[in-house]
Amino acid sequence: MKKFLGKLLLIAGIGYVVLFLVFYFDLDGKFLYYVWEPNAVARYDKMKRKDNTLTPYTDKANVMPDSEVKERTVG
């Protein structure tokens, strides 16, 4: 039992030190800024998207009619 508690405390201590170092040196933020974000930007910039500037203003397929807006308005 004593051996088990010793190993458990050792593992918990190592975990605490690792998490403290991540927090102290802001390693998670640096990872997100230097590694994750450039990869995400590169991926999402390559995606094909519909050009919303070419949609005519009169095309209101996804907009609620004024009668529904008045029904849902409080007051």
HULINDA-V291177 format. One record per pair of residues at least 24 apart in sequence whose ideal C-beta (glycine too) atoms are under 7 Angstrom apart, sorted by sequence separation. I is the first residue (numbers start at 1). J is the second residue. If there is no record, write none. Layout:
i=I j=J
i=I j=J
//
This chain:
none
//
